[in-house]
Amino acid sequence: MATLPPIRMHSRQPEPHSAPAAAADIPTREILGVPVAMVDYDRAIAVMDQLIDRRERGYVCAAPVHALMVAQDDPAMLAALRGSTMVVPDGMPVVWAANLLGERLGDRVYGPELMLRYSQHSAARGHRIWLYGGRDQGSLVQLALSLRRNHPGISVVGGYSPPFRPLEEDEESAIARQINEARPDVLWVGIGVPKQEKWMARMRARLDVPVMCGVGAAFDFHAGRVSMAPAWMQERGLEWIYRTWQEPRRLLGRYLTTNPRFVAAFARQYLAERRRR
C-alpha cells in the first residue's frame, strides 16, 4: 500500500500550551439540528491552534448545504457532525440562514480557503501535515508539491489516497499506524461528504492527531485538477452553478434536489422559531 513519502521534515521546539478549545467555548447556532460554529477564519484557526498546543484529539467539519441535508437522512452523518470539535459554515446559504436566525456572520469559512490559510499558518508555526484523500496518488503528490511551492517551509510528512471502496480492517489499521508514526499535527481529509465526516469520527480514537479537518474538493482544487468558481460567484452563493457546469453527471441531480429541500426545511425551522419568540 503506497503512501506519499515525506516532502519536508524538520524538528521544532515545543510551544507553550494555551487555553483549551472546548466545544462549549465555541458559539454555535443550530441549523437543521447541526450546531454550526459562529466563527470567522481567524477564530477557526485559533481553535485549531489550541487543539494542537494541548495535543488534544479533535476534528473540524466544513458544512455546506449538501452536508446539512445529508445529515437529515443519515443518522451516522448527523452524529459525526454533532460529535466534532467545530462545524464551520462552509456555504453562503448557511451563513444567510444563520443571520436570518439573528446571527451576524460576515462571511463563510470555506473549507478550501481554510486549508490554504492554515497551510500558510502551519508553515510559520512548524506544524507537521498529513494528507488523506484525493483522486489518486498522483493527484496527492501534486497537492503536496503545490502546498510546498505556495507555502515555503511547510512540512508534509506523509499522505495516502484511498481507493473508492471501504477499506478492510487491516488496511485501515496500517494507515492508522503510518499516520501515528509520522506524528502529524494536522490531518487534512479530502474524501467527500459524508465519507470524510464519518471517517474522522470513527478514527479519532485511533489516531494521535490533534486536528483532523474535512475539506472535500479542496484536494482537487489545490492540486490543480479542478478549477474553483470565480470569487463573485462564491460571494453570491452561486458556486453550485459553476460546479454543476464542471461535473453535470455527478452534481446536477444533487443540487436540483438538495437546494429546494434545504430551503423548505430551513423555512420550517425559521417559522417555528419565530412562533416561539
C-alpha positions, 0 to 999 in steps of 0.5 A, spaced: 500 500 500 503 506 497 503 512 501 506 519 499 513 519 502 515 525 506 516 532 502 519 536 508 521 534 515 524 538 520 524 538 528 521 544 532 521 546 539 515 545 543 510 551 544 507 553 550 500 550 551 494 555 551 487 555 553 483 549 551 478 549 545 472 546 548 466 545 544 462 549 549 467 555 548 465 555 541 458 559 539 454 555 535 447 556 532 443 550 530 441 549 523 437 543 521 439 540 528 447 541 526 450 546 531 454 550 526 460 554 529 459 562 529 466 563 527 470 567 522 477 564 519 481 567 524 477 564 530 477 557 526 484 557 526 485 559 533 481 553 535 485 549 531 491 552 534 489 550 541 487 543 539 494 542 537 498 546 543 494 541 548 495 535 543 488 534 544 484 529 539 479 533 535 476 534 528 473 540 524 467 539 519 466 544 513 458 544 512 455 546 506 448 545 504 449 538 501 452 536 508 446 539 512 441 535 508 445 529 508 445 529 515 437 529 515 437 522 512 443 519 515 443 518 522 451 516 522 452 523 518 448 527 523 452 524 529 459 525 526 457 532 525 454 533 532 460 529 535 466 534 532 470 539 535 467 545 530 462 545 524 464 551 520 459 554 515 462 552 509 456 555 504 453 562 503 446 559 504 448 557 511 451 563 513 444 567 510 440 562 514 444 563 520 443 571 520 436 570 518 436 566 525 439 573 528 446 571 527 451 576 524 456 572 520 460 576 515 462 571 511 463 563 510 469 559 512 470 555 506 473 549 507 478 550 501 480 557 503 481 554 510 486 549 508 490 554 504 490 559 510 492 554 515 497 551 510 500 558 510 499 558 518 502 551 519 508 553 515 510 559 520 508 555 526 512 548 524 506 544 524 507 537 521 501 535 515 498 529 513 494 528 507 488 523 506 484 523 500 484 525 493 483 522 486 489 518 486 496 518 488 498 522 483 493 527 484 496 527 492 503 528 490 501 534 486 497 537 492 503 536 496 508 539 491 503 545 490 502 546 498 510 546 498 511 551 492 505 556 495 507 555 502 515 555 503 517 551 509 511 547 510 512 540 512 508 534 509 510 528 512 506 523 509 499 522 505 495 516 502 489 516 497 484 511 498 481 507 493 473 508 492 471 502 496 471 501 504 477 499 506 478 492 510 480 492 517 487 491 516 488 496 511 485 501 515 489 499 521 496 500 517 494 507 515 492 508 522 499 506 524 503 510 518 499 516 520 501 515 528 508 514 526 509 520 522 506 524 528 502 529 524 499 535 527 494 536 522 490 531 518 487 534 512 481 529 509 479 530 502 474 524 501 467 527 500 461 528 504 459 524 508 465 519 507 470 524 510 465 526 516 464 519 518 471 517 517 474 522 522 469 520 527 470 513 527 478 514 527 479 519 532 480 514 537 485 511 533 489 516 531 494 521 535 492 527 531 490 533 534 486 536 528 483 532 523 479 537 518 474 535 512 475 539 506 472 535 500 474 538 493 479 542 496 484 536 494 482 537 487 482 544 487 489 545 490 492 540 486 490 543 480 485 538 477 479 542 478 478 549 477 474 553 483 468 558 481 470 565 480 470 569 487 463 573 485 460 567 484 462 564 491 460 571 494 453 570 491 452 563 493 452 561 486 458 556 486 453 550 485 452 553 478 459 553 476 460 546 479 454 543 476 457 546 469 464 542 471 461 535 473 453 535 470 453 527 471 455 527 478 452 534 481 446 536 477 441 531 480 444 533 487 443 540 487 436 540 483 434 536 489 438 538 495 437 546 494 429 546 494 429 541 500 434 545 504 430 551 503 423 548 505 426 545 511 430 551 513 423 555 512 420 550 517 425 551 522 425 559 521 417 559 522 417 555 528 422 559 531 419 565 530 412 562 533 416 561 539 419 568 540 
